[in-house]
């Protein structure tokens, strides 16, 4: 009887670990490669993308391209002197933004998702990868180039610049306060309709109140950084409902992974008890 139970549970666990997302309603795709990768390194990166080189259109991103958007906003040590991160972008007709990262150690998937929404990208599959760990800031330039090539559209320049600023502010905030940094910024974006008519002091108060909802206390410098970002949001033609959905999706995702973690903890406890005869 125990053997049957073990076999059943192992089958369930195996099926969960083997599940992979199905990218429905896909349209055109493009890869943007970092110009300073070797052929061997690109082979590794394309392996992360799950496609063969030449299967989709390819464009190149140089360090100079990266500095076009990042210069003055991201520290030189995070940009680096080489373009190493590469991206795969596939347009979708629905389903929102799906992000995967490989060897990206500073920009998180949620940070990419929030920034791309700000830049005007709402439906896309995006994989950001490098053969060795990198910050991931330069990948934003690659995403812009690949998305525009794949879709034949041109993203708003102000929105792209604001999205870069958003990644920088959110990343620095995350270093200080943790994962709720993304939720704090996303929450503020849902208030755009109100913040457009607010004074700076009123926005500062809203920032403090929003941080409090996430049990976070911000420094004056952090508040000023976020204030500047909110004022940039106010200049863009953004739909607050888009960010409401993004915030809800982020919170649901966090809850889902908590459930997965709980499942595997219970799974481990079961085997411990079983082996001890309990």
Protein Blocks (a to p, Z undefined) as FASTA:
>chain_A
ZZmmmmmmmmmmmmmmmpccddehiacddddddfkbcfklmmmmmmmnopaehjaccddd
dfklmmmmmgopacfklnomadfbdcdddddfehijadddehiakbcfklmmmmmmmnop
abdcdddddfbdcehlmmmmmmmmmmmmmnopacdfklmmmmmmmmmmmmmmmmmnojml
mmmmmmmmmmmmmmmmpcfklmmmmmmmmmmmnopacdfklmmmmmmmmmmmmmpccdfk
lmmmmmmmmmmmmmmmmmmmmmmmmmmmmmmmmmnoZZ
